[in-house]
């Protein structure tokens, strides 16, 4: 799933996003904290067309208490 597709799907469900800069000295990966009520998840900051690994998408969706099966895309998710 592309990063932009996941972000749009999360925003449609009421999630907010907080961007964080890279770690000390500009090293490390930039991240985005995704919040939904009192829940939160960390989303890696990648290009909008960059695909995200399914295990990361599953963790983000689970951390926010959303249903992974409702994600857009193939209905044959395992």
VOBA-1610 file (N, C-alpha, C; in pm, whole numbers, padded with zeros to 5 digits, always signed):
BEGIN
Unk+00084-00117+00000Unk+00000+00000+00000Unk+00089+00124+00000Unk+00054+00221-00083Unk+00131+00346-00088Unk+00105+00429+00036Unk+00205+00504+00075Unk+00196+00588+00194Unk+00079+00687+00184Unk+00060+00749+00070Unk-00047+00848+00053Unk-00185+00784+00069Unk-00201+00661+00019Unk-00329+00591+00031Unk-00359+00561+00177Unk-00259+00515+00251Unk-00279+00486+00393Unk-00311+00614+00470Unk-00238+00721+00442Unk-00264+00848+00512Unk-00406+00899+00486Unk-00451+00891+00363Unk-00586+00935+00330Unk-00689+00849+00402Unk-00669+00719+00402Unk-00760+00627+00470Unk-00765+00657+00620Unk-00649+00682+00680Unk-00645+00715+00823Unk-00713+00849+00851Unk-00687+00948+00766Unk-00748+01080+00784Unk-00901+01072+00773Unk-00951+00989+00682Unk-01095+00971+00666Unk-01159+00912+00791Unk-01080+00847+00875Unk-01129+00788+00999Unk-01103+00876+01120Unk-01057+00999+01096Unk-01041+01095+01204Unk-00903+01103+01265Unk-00805+01041+01204Unk-00668+01045+01257Unk-00604+01181+01230Unk-00516+01221+01321Unk-00436+01341+01303Unk-00290+01300+01293Unk-00208+01386+01234Unk-00069+01354+01206Unk+00022+01461+01262Unk+00132+01418+01327Unk+00234+01509+01380Unk+00368+01465+01323Unk+00429+01553+01242Unk+00557+01519+01180Unk+00671+01549+01276Unk+00770+01461+01280Unk+00888+01478+01364Unk+01011+01482+01274Unk+01103+01568+01308Unk+01227+01578+01232Unk+01317+01459+01264Unk+01421+01447+01187Unk+01517+01339+01209Unk+01583+01356+01347Unk+01644+01250+01392Unk+01710+01249+01523Unk+01827+01346+01531Unk+01896+01341+01641Unk+02009+01430+01669Unk+02111+01426+01556Unk+02153+01541+01511Unk+02252+01549+01405Unk+02198+01518+01268Unk+02065+01511+01254Unk+02005+01482+01125Unk+02011+01336+01084Unk+02049+01249+01179Unk+02058+01107+01149Unk+01929+01036+01187Unk+01905+00924+01126Unk+01786+00847+01157Unk+01674+00881+01061Unk+01562+00812+01078Unk+01448+00830+00990Unk+01348+00927+01050Unk+01294+01013+00967Unk+01186+01101+01010Unk+01062+01016+01028Unk+00980+01049+01126Unk+00858+00973+01151Unk+00740+01067+01165Unk+00622+01010+01157Unk+00498+01082+01177Unk+00422+01007+01285Unk+00378+01079+01389Unk+00293+01018+01490Unk+00150+01034+01443Unk+00079+00922+01436Unk-00061+00921+01396Unk-00143+00902+01522Unk-00241+00990+01545Unk-00324+00982+01665Unk-00470+00962+01628Unk-00534+00878+01707Unk-00678+00857+01697Unk-00729+00843+01839Unk-00790+00950+01889Unk-00832+00951+02029Unk-00710+00941+02118Unk-00709+00845+02209Unk-00596+00827+02300Unk-00492+00730+02244Unk-00518+00674+02127Unk-00425+00578+02065Unk-00328+00651+01973Unk-00210+00591+01954Unk-00113+00648+01863Unk-00029+00540+01799Unk+00029+00573+01684Unk+00117+00482+01610Unk+00223+00566+01541Unk+00335+00503+01509Unk+00444+00571+01439Unk+00447+00524+01294Unk+00441+00622+01204Unk+00444+00596+01060Unk+00577+00649+01006Unk+00655+00566+00935Unk+00779+00616+00876Unk+00749+00721+00769Unk+00830+00824+00767Unk+00814+00933+00669Unk+00882+00890+00539Unk+00801+00855+00442Unk+00851+00813+00310Unk+00777+00892+00204Unk+00821+00881+00081Unk+00753+00948-00029Unk+00609+00900-00044Unk+00523+00984-00100Unk+00381+00952-00110Unk+00354+00830-00197Unk+00437+00805-00297Unk+00418+00690-00385Unk+00497+00568-00339Unk+00569+00583-00229Unk+00652+00474-00176Unk+00564+00368-00111Unk+00580+00241-00149Unk+00500+00137-00084Unk+00548+00110+00058Unk+00455+00084+00147Unk+00487+00047+00284Unk+00473-00104+00299Unk+00565-00167+00371Unk+00553-00312+00394Unk+00423-00343+00469Unk+00361-00455+00435Unk+00232-00490+00494Unk+00240-00509+00645Unk+00356-00554+00698Unk+00366-00571+00843Unk+00364-00436+00915Unk+00420-00333+00854Unk+00416-00199+00914Unk+00274-00144+00909Unk+00207-00162+00795Unk+00068-00116+00782Unk-00020-00187+00885Unk-00003-00317+00900Unk-00083-00396+00995Unk-00060-00345+01138Unk+00065-00315+01174Unk+00096-00266+01309Unk+00033-00130+01334Unk+00042-00040+01238Unk-00016+00094+01253Unk-00168+00084+01271Unk-00233+00008+01185Unk-00378-00008+01191Unk-00419-00072+01324Unk-00345-00173+01367Unk-00374-00240+01494Unk-00353-00149+01614Unk-00243-00073+01614Unk-00215+00019+01724Unk-00325+00123+01739Unk-00388+00160+01629Unk-00495+00261+01633Unk-00633+00199+01658Unk-00639+00067+01665Unk-00765-00001+01692Unk-00860-00004+01574Unk-00805+00007+01453Unk-00887+00003+01333Unk-00886-00137+01274Unk-00979-00163+01183Unk-00993-00295+01122Unk-00908-00303+00995Unk-00809-00390+00996Unk-00719-00408+00882Unk-00793-00451+00756Unk-00901-00525+00772Unk-00978-00575+00658Unk-01052-00465+00583Unk-01064-00347+00642Unk-01134-00235+00577Unk-01041-00152+00488Unk-00912-00182+00488Unk-00818-00107+00405Unk-00855-00120+00258Unk-00831-00015+00180Unk-00856-00025+00036Unk-00754-00118-00029Unk-00794-00180-00136Unk-00702-00268-00207Unk-00759-00407-00221Unk-00674-00504-00250Unk-00721-00641-00270Unk-00796-00693-00148Unk-00906-00760-00171Unk-00986-00815-00062Unk-00933-00951-00016Unk-00827-00998-00081Unk-00774-01128-00047Unk-00658-01115+00053Unk-00667-01019+00145Unk-00561-01002+00244Unk-00555-01122+00337Unk-00435-01159+00374Unk-00417-01274+00464Unk-00378-01223+00599
//
